[in-house]
Amino acid sequence: MKLLLTIVLVITSLLLIVLILLHRGRGGGLSSMFGGAASASLSGSTVVEKNLNRLTVFVAIAWSASIIALGILLKVPTGPVS
């Protein structure tokens, strides 16, 4: 169980880094490299930005849940208490 949660934590950490870097900032970001620059002049967010926001929130929730679960598992003693 600990191994599975550790793998989930590593994968969600890497995904979270990539997803945050893909967001468009004030001056443009990596998302402008993939066609986001054309829609930068339009006001409001596009469907791609909304989906990117939703995916980032979902991965962040999975990341938080895996950290909490791993912390609980590591806190519970596995052997006899002396």
C-alpha positions in Angstrom: 0.0 0.0 0.0 2.8 2.4 0.9 4.5 1.6 -2.5 1.3 2.3 -4.4 0.8 5.6 -2.6 4.4 6.6 -3.2 4.1 5.9 -6.9 0.8 7.9 -7.0 2.5 10.8 -5.2 5.4 10.9 -7.6 3.2 10.7 -10.7 0.8 13.4 -9.4 3.7 15.6 -8.4 5.2 15.5 -11.9 1.7 16.1 -13.5 1.1 19.0 -11.2 4.4 20.6 -12.2 3.6 20.2 -15.9 0.0 21.4 -15.5 1.0 24.5 -13.6 3.7 25.4 -16.1 1.1 25.1 -18.9 -1.1 27.8 -17.4 -1.1 31.2 -19.0 0.3 33.8 -16.8 0.2 37.6 -17.1 3.0 37.6 -19.7 2.1 34.4 -21.3 3.5 31.0 -20.4 4.3 27.7 -21.9 0.6 27.5 -23.0 1.3 30.3 -25.5 3.8 28.0 -27.2 1.0 25.5 -28.0 -1.4 27.9 -29.7 -2.5 29.9 -26.6 -0.9 33.2 -28.0 -3.6 33.5 -30.7 -6.3 33.6 -28.1 -4.4 35.8 -25.7 -5.9 39.0 -27.1 -9.5 37.8 -26.4 -11.0 38.5 -23.1 -12.2 35.6 -21.0 -10.9 32.1 -20.7 -11.2 29.6 -23.5 -12.4 26.0 -23.2 -8.9 24.8 -23.1 -8.0 27.0 -20.2 -11.1 25.9 -18.3 -10.3 22.2 -18.9 -6.7 22.8 -17.9 -7.9 24.5 -14.6 -10.2 21.6 -13.9 -7.5 19.0 -14.6 -5.1 20.9 -12.4 -7.6 21.0 -9.5 -8.3 17.3 -9.9 -4.6 16.4 -9.8 -4.0 18.7 -6.9 -6.8 17.0 -4.9 -5.3 13.5 -5.8 -1.9 14.8 -4.7 -3.2 16.1 -1.4 -5.1 12.9 -0.7 -2.0 10.7 -1.4 0.1 12.9 0.9 -2.5 12.6 3.7 -2.9 8.8 3.2 0.8 8.3 3.1 1.3 10.3 6.3 -1.4 8.3 8.1 0.1 5.0 7.0 3.6 6.0 8.0 2.4 7.3 11.4 0.8 3.9 12.3 3.3 1.6 14.0 3.7 -1.7 12.2 5.5 -3.7 14.8 4.9 -4.5 18.5 5.2 -1.6 20.8 7.9 -2.1 23.4 
